[in-house]
Amino acid sequence: MLSQCSCSTLRQLTRKMTNIYDHYLAADELTISQYSLLARIGKYGPIGAIPLAGSMGMDRSTMSRTLKPLIALGWIATVDLPLEMLTDKRSFGVSLTAAGRQKWQASMPNWRKAQNEINAILGDETHHALMNLVDNANLKFEQHEHSIP
């Protein structure tokens, strides 16, 4: 086992990547966290806020804090969803508004610039290896979470 803190090492890497995404997305007045929410909701359509938080590895309070400004800007709207799409009665659904879809699509080129820079820094081999390792680690954590009684 390594004695180096896994969390510190990964956070250092994610801060470096976040800085690159945030640099490019600043032109769109977005952070990578905000862009990721717009993209996830845009890709999958209306979704419950709690399942959305779970799919993004966020807790409820972080999701609420990230959603609030996007709702205030009119890019995301709360929507009624069938009960089976919600986690509990306090849960609510979210969907992109027309303005939100436009914002997401308009910011894609700057997201792509950031992604291209990260790909260039890492190189194809490291990028693919990193994505495989992260996907594998996420799967192991999900399996562990499901095994807890």
C-alpha positions in Angstrom: 0.0 0.0 0.0 1.1 3.5 -0.8 1.5 5.9 2.2 0.7 8.9 0.0 -2.8 10.4 0.5 -4.9 9.3 -2.5 -7.3 12.2 -1.9 -4.7 14.9 -1.9 -3.1 13.5 -5.1 -6.3 13.3 -7.0 -7.5 16.7 -5.8 -4.3 18.2 -7.0 -4.9 16.8 -10.4 -8.6 17.7 -10.5 -7.7 21.3 -9.5 -5.3 21.6 -12.4 -7.9 20.3 -14.8 -10.6 22.4 -13.3 -8.5 25.5 -13.8 -8.1 24.8 -17.5 -11.9 24.2 -17.9 -12.8 27.3 -15.9 -10.3 29.4 -17.9 -12.0 28.5 -21.2 -15.5 28.5 -19.9 -15.1 32.0 -18.2 -15.8 33.5 -21.7 -19.3 31.9 -21.3 -19.6 33.0 -17.7 -19.7 29.3 -16.5 -17.6 27.1 -14.3 -16.9 23.5 -15.2 -19.4 22.4 -12.4 -22.1 24.5 -14.0 -21.3 23.4 -17.5 -21.3 19.8 -16.4 -24.8 20.2 -14.9 -26.1 21.9 -18.1 -24.6 19.1 -20.2 -25.9 16.2 -18.0 -29.4 17.6 -17.9 -29.3 18.5 -21.6 -28.1 15.1 -22.5 -30.5 13.1 -20.4 -33.5 15.4 -20.3 -35.7 16.0 -17.2 -34.3 14.2 -14.2 -34.8 14.2 -10.4 -32.3 16.4 -8.6 -31.3 13.7 -6.2 -30.6 11.0 -8.8 -28.7 13.8 -10.8 -26.6 14.5 -7.7 -25.9 10.7 -7.3 -24.9 10.3 -11.0 -22.5 13.2 -10.6 -21.0 12.1 -7.3 -22.4 15.1 -5.4 -24.4 15.3 -2.2 -27.8 17.0 -2.0 -26.5 20.2 -0.5 -23.8 20.6 -3.1 -26.3 19.9 -5.9 -28.7 22.5 -4.4 -25.9 25.1 -4.2 -24.9 24.5 -7.8 -28.4 24.5 -9.1 -29.6 27.7 -7.4 -27.7 30.2 -9.6 -28.5 28.3 -12.8 -32.2 28.4 -11.8 -32.0 32.1 -11.0 -30.4 32.7 -14.4 -33.3 30.9 -16.1 -31.1 28.1 -17.6 -32.6 25.4 -15.5 -36.3 25.0 -14.4 -37.8 22.8 -11.7 -40.4 20.5 -13.2 -42.9 18.0 -12.0 -41.8 14.4 -12.7 -43.6 11.1 -12.2 -43.1 9.7 -8.7 -41.0 6.8 -9.9 -38.4 9.3 -11.2 -38.1 10.9 -7.8 -36.2 9.6 -4.7 -38.7 10.9 -2.2 -41.6 13.3 -1.8 -39.2 16.2 -1.1 -37.4 15.6 -4.3 -38.0 17.6 -7.4 -37.1 17.4 -11.1 -35.0 19.7 -13.2 -34.9 20.4 -16.9 -33.0 22.8 -19.2 -35.0 25.8 -20.4 -34.6 27.0 -24.0 -32.1 29.6 -22.7 -30.3 26.8 -20.8 -30.0 24.6 -23.9 -28.8 27.6 -25.9 -26.2 28.4 -23.1 -25.0 24.8 -23.1 -24.7 24.6 -26.9 -23.0 28.0 -27.1 -20.4 27.0 -24.5 -19.5 23.7 -26.1 -16.7 25.1 -28.3 -14.9 26.5 -25.2 -15.4 23.2 -23.3 -13.9 21.5 -26.4 -10.9 23.9 -26.3 -10.3 23.0 -22.6 -10.7 19.3 -23.4 -8.3 19.5 -26.3 -5.7 21.3 -24.1 -6.0 18.6 -21.4 -5.7 15.9 -24.1 -2.6 17.6 -25.5 -1.0 17.9 -22.0 -1.7 14.2 -21.1 -1.2 12.7 -24.5 -3.5 9.9 -25.8 -1.9 7.1 -23.9 -2.0 8.8 -20.5 -5.4 10.2 -21.2 -6.9 6.8 -22.0 -5.1 5.1 -19.1 -6.3 7.8 -16.7 -9.9 7.5 -17.9 -9.8 3.7 -17.6 -8.3 3.9 -14.1 -10.9 6.5 -13.0 -13.8 4.5 -14.4 -12.5 1.3 -12.7 -12.1 3.2 -9.4 -15.6 4.7 -9.6 -17.1 1.3 -10.3 -15.3 -0.2 -7.3 -16.6 2.7 -5.1 -20.2 2.2 -6.5 -20.0 -1.6 -5.7 -18.7 -0.8 -2.2 -21.6 1.7 -1.6 -24.1 -0.9 -2.7 -22.7 -3.5 -0.4 -23.1 -1.4 2.7 -26.3 -2.5 4.6 
